[in-house]
Amino acid sequence: MQTNRKKRTLFVLILLAACLAGGCGGESLEDGEKKSITLLASQNWIKDIDRQLFQTFEEQTGIEVKLLLTPDDGYETLVGMCLSGGNSAVDIFMFPSGAMMETMGIGEIALDLSQEEWVGRLNPWALESVSCNGKVLGLNTWGEDYEGILYNRTFFDEHQLDVPDTWEGFLTLCDQIRRLGTTPLYENPNSSWHIVSWAYGLTPAMEREYPGFWEELNQNPQFGFADLACFAEGLRQFRQIFAAQENGVPKYYTDGGQDEDFKGSYRVLTEREAVMLFTYSAYAEELKEYGSRDEWGMFPVPLLDNQTALTNGGGMAKFINKHSRNIALCRRFFDFLAEQENLQAYYDARTDLVTAAFSDVKSACETEAAREILKRSGQMPCVMFTKEVAHLDPDLYQYMQGLIDGTCSVEELVRRCDRYREEMFGDGAE
């Protein structure tokens, strides 16, 4: 685990050095010369439609958008290194919207955009998602989506399977599906991001046990995950399914032989090799585009008998580095992205988004999966705690993998997460 962390740090240093050597975010060029701005993002946050819009922007203005794309893990570290101490190496950076902005200090490095024209067109949830201490700090063109267990409703109807509302019911369901000759779940335990879904799936239980727990975690160094009994209890339930094997292979899930890009799930679910997946509701539309002819529904992840949906809190937003030497060009770029025509092109292409951040454009149709999980949810959806909690160990995904392969116990996972928090609070104190 330490080796992987060192590799990520080395990658960050190499990318940062290349950025600085290449003059990223340097002084704006004179008229007549090619102008450019740099945009730092995690590799899965930039879609084909983004690249198309960036190209159109360059054709219209002569301003090139240079992308600096990084692996998913280690992104927060890279943002801190590229933007600390008034560094102008990056002009624009992406970051999760929501409370995590404040806990990670985005307000100290992002430009105040409160007076921009497009701010007045943001939907209330989107405006809140990029606001911090009374200022609007980012441009959010993402959407708010819901997460839970996506299931093949057609398959369930064919075999008279019931949606569970308890963990024991979920285990029973998984055994029923296996007896039908199908694998219950798709999971990719080798990914650095998806396996963590099962950790943030515990958010509603944590909120029930300790209302406002994430604020306590962010403000109180003496309070940790060990103080939330449901965290360890829920992880034991996770391990109950994913560590189970039969004849040397996983008993309840298949990973389709894919890794970071997670694309194996499209084929596996479309071909009914598995019939459930922990994911976002818009994923049902992606399966249709892949070729699935089945109907897909969604229910809350039933860890600890949970019946509350999760929300992503608004997705990823774009921020302007207030120390950038190209602020005027960045503002122009944001104005371009917020033009109604460009927003509509964006949402027409982003069929994975079930809501729109702007009030004057139409998003992709809300999926039946989204409607179902909201109907089933016993209360308002909870924002996944990974969007809210500061000082979350970036190696959590490795610990989750360890729960599966037996190299890490639940108790050790909790200790490591709290130890990391203690180290980070200690660094902050210094």
N, C-alpha and C positions, 0 to 999 in steps of 0.2 A: 504493500500500500504506500509506503514511503517512497518507493522507487517511482510509482506512477505520479505521485505528487511532484517529485523532482523533475520528471519529464515534462509535466505541464508547466512548471516554473521556467524550465529551459526554453520551452516553446514561446512562452510569453516574452522572455528576454530577447530572443532572436527576432520576434515580430516587432517588438518595440524598437530595437536597434535598426531594423530595416526601415521602419517608418521614419525614424529620425534621420537616418542617412539619406533617405529619399526626399527629404524636405516636406513631408506631409504636413499640411496645414501651415506652410510657410507664408511669407508675405504675398499678397495678391499681386498678380502680374500686371504690367501696363496694358492699356487698351491695344488691341491688335494681337496680343499674345494669348496663347491658350490659358484659360483659367480653369482651376479645378478645386474641388472640396473633397475631403475624405470623410467616409462614413464607416464607423466601426460597429460590427454586429456579429452575433453568433451565427454560425453557418446555416442553421435551419430557419432563421428569421427572415431571410431574403428570398422572395418567391420570384417566379418568372415574370409576373406582372410588374413587380418592383423594377426589375432590370429593364423592362420595356419602357416604363415611365421615366427612368433615369436617362435612357437613350433619347427619348422624346425631348426631355428637358435640355439635354446637350444640343440637340439639333435646333431647338428654338432659341437658346441663349448663348451657346458656345461654351457653357460651363460643364466640365466633365465631373461626374460623381465617381470617385475612386473608392472601391470597396475594400475594406480590410476585414476578412472573414476568419473567424476562429472556431476551434472545436467548442462543443457545448460546455464541457467542463473546464473550469479555470477562467471563464469569461469575466466574472466579477473582479478577479485578481488583475486581469489585463486592463480593465477600465480604470481601476485605481492607479496602476502604474503609468498608463498613458496620460492621465489627466491630473495627477497629483502635482502640487507645488506650482500651479499656474502654467502647466505645460500646454503648449499649443499644437502638439503633434497631431491631434485629431480634431476635426472641425465639428462633426456630428457623431453622436454615439446612440445606440439603442440600449434600452434597459426596461425591465418589467415595470409596468405602471402599478399604481397602488401604494399602500403604506410602506412597501420596501424602499421606495424612493427616499423617504425621510430617514429610515433606519440606516441606510447605506450612505447618507450624506450627499445625495444627488443635488440637493438645494445649494450646496456650497460650490458646485462646479458648473451648474446649468444656467443658461441665460434666462432671465425673466421675460416671458412671452405674453404677459397678461394683456397687453394693448394690441395684440395682433387681431386683424379683422376676423379671421376664421374662428377665434375663440368663442364668439357669440353664437356660432352654429353647432357647437358641440352638444351632444345629448348630455343630460345631467350626469349620468354615470361616468361618461367619458371625461367630462370636465373635472369631476371629483378625482378620477383616476390619475390625472396629471397635475393636480393642485397640491401645494405644500406650503404651509405657513402663509396662506393668503395669496400666493403667487401661482400663476400657471407656468409650469416649467417645460412642458413637452407637447408634442403633436402626436395624438393617438388616432391612428386610422385603423386600428385593429378592431376587434369586437369582443363582446362579453359572451362567453360560452359556458356550458355546464358539463360536468364530468360525473361519470358513474360507470356501471357495467352495461355496455352495449351488448344486446343479445339478439339472436336470430329469431324474430317473432314467428316467422313462417315455420321454422323448424320446431319451435315450442308448440305451435298450434297443431302441427302434424302428429306430434307425439304426446299431446295432452300434458305438457309440462307447465308447472306453475312458477310464477316469479316469487322468489323467497323474500321474507321480511325479517329473517333472523339468520345468524351465522350457521346454526345447525341446519336450518332449511337450505342454506346455500351449499353446505357439504352434501346433504342428501341429493340436491339437484345435480351436483357434479357427478355423484355416483350413478344417478339415473342416466345421465348423458353417456357416461362411459359404457354402461351396459348396452346402450344402443349402438356401440361401435364407433363413437365419435369422441374426440378430445374436448373437454369442456372449455378450456381457456387458451388464448394465445398470450404469451408473455415473452419478452426478450430480456432475460436476466443479465446479459452481457452489455446492455446499453448503459450509458452513463446518465440517462435521464428518465426513461420510462419506468424502470423498476422502482424509482422513488415515489411513483404514484401511490403505491400501497402504503407508504408512510404518510403522505399528506391526506390519504383517504381517512385517516384517524382524526382529522380536524374537527368534525362535529362532536365526536366523543370527548376530545380535549376541551372543547368549548363548554360542553355539559358539565364536565368535572370541575373546570375552573374558568368561569366566564371572564373573557379578556385575558386569557393565558398568554397570548403572544405579546401583549404590552408588558406583562410582568417579566417575560423572558428577555425583552429588549431593554428593560430598565433596571432589573434587579440581578446583579451578578451571582447572588446567593441562591437564586431560584433556577432550577434546571429541569430537563426532561425527566430526571429521576423523581421529581416531585409530582409528576403526572402519572398516576398508576396505570391509566388506560393506555399510555404510550407503549409500555412494555407488554401489557396484556394483548393489545392489538397486534403487535409484531409477532407474538407467539402464535396467534391465529394465522397470520400471513405464512409463517414457517410451516404450519400444520399442512397447508396445501402445497406449497412450492418445494418443500424438502422431501415430500413423499415420492417414493419411487416404486416401480414394479418391474422386475426383470432387468434392473439396471438402467431404466429410462424414466423420465418424469412421468408421474402417474396422472396429473391433472392438467398439464399444459404442454404446448408445443411451441417452439420458437422459430420454426420454418427455416432454420439455418442462416438467418440474416443477422446483421449486427446493428451498427449505429443508425442507419437510415430508417430502420423499422419497416421497410417496404414489404418484408415477407408476410406481414399480417394481411395485406390486401388479397394475396392469392389464397392463403390458408383459410381466411374467413369466407371468401367468395366460393371456394370449392368445398366448404363445409368440413374441412379437416379439424376445425375448431368452430365453436358457435358463440363464444363470448369474449369480450375484450374490455379491459379498463381503459377508457378513453374519453374524448370529448364528443358531444352530441353531433357536431357537424361531420364527424367521421362517417356517419351513415351516408351522406351525400358523396363522399369520396369513394365509398364502396360501390355505389351506383355507377359512378363514372368508370370504375375499374371493370364493371360488368356484372355485378351482383344483381340478381332479379328477386332476391328475397326481401321481405319487409324487416326493418330493424327497429327495435325498441330500446329503452334504457331504464334501469332502476338504480337507486342509490347503492353504493358499495356497502354490503351488509356487515362489515367488520364491527364487532361488538354490538350487533343487532341494530346498526345505524339505519335510519330511514330519512336522512337529510341529504339533499343534493350538494355538490360542490360547484363553485364557480372559479374561473381563472382570474377574476378581478379586473379584466380588461385587456389582457395581453400585453404586447410589447410596444413601447412608445419611442419616439425619436426626440433627442435633446441636442441643443446647440451648446458646445463648450464656450463658456463665457470668456475664456481666454483666447479663443480662436482669432486669427488675424483676418479671417474671411467672413465676419459676421453678416455683412450686407449680402454676400452671395448666399449664405445659409438661409437668411430670411426669405430671399427670393425663391430659393428651392422649396421652402415650406409653403410659401404662397402658391407655388405651382402645384404641389401635391394636394393642397386644400381646395383647388378650383373644382367646381361641381362636376365638370366633364371628366376630369381626371379621377376624382373620387368614384364616380359611377363606373368608370372603366375598371378601377381597382376592385370594387365590390362585385362587379359582374364576374370577374376572374376568380375572386377569393370565395369559392363556393364552400370553403371550410368555415366561413364566418356566418353565424346565424343572426347577428345583430350588426348595426352600423354605428360608428361613433358619431356621425354627423346627422343632423335632423333633416337636411335637405337632399338626402340621397337614399336610394333603396338598397337594402342588403340582400344577400342570397336568402331564399325562402327558409324560414324556420323549419327545422326538421321535425318529423313526428317523434323522433327520439327525444328532442328537447322538450316538446310539449308533454310527453309521457313522464319524464323524470321530474318536471316541475309539478305535475299533477300528483305524483306519488310522494313528493317531498313533504315531510311532516311540518316543516317550517321553512323560512327563507333560506336559500342556499348560503353556505359558508364559503368564504374565500379561503382557498387552500393555504395552509399555514406557511408553506415554503415561499409564498409571496409576501408574507408579513413579518417573519422572524429574521432578525439580524443575527450574524455570527453563526449561521448554520454550516456545519462541517461540510465542505465540498466533496469529501470522500464518503458521504452517506451512502451513495449508490454502491460503493465497494463493500460497505458493511452489510448492506442488504443482500448483495451477492454471497457474502460470507454466511448469512443466515441459511441460504439455500444449500451451499456446499459443505457446511459444517465447520468452516474455519473461523466463524465469529458467532458468539452467543448473543442472545438478546441483551443480557446484562452488560456485556462488553460493548455492544453498539451504543447503549445509553451512556455508558461511562465515557466513551470516546467523543460522542457529541457534546457532552457537558464539559469534558476536558478542553475541547477546542474553544468552547465559549469562554471558559475561564482564561485561556491564553489570550483571546481576542480582547476581553475586557481588561486584562492586565496590560496589553499593549496600548489600549486606549487611555488607560490611567497614566501611563508614562508620557 
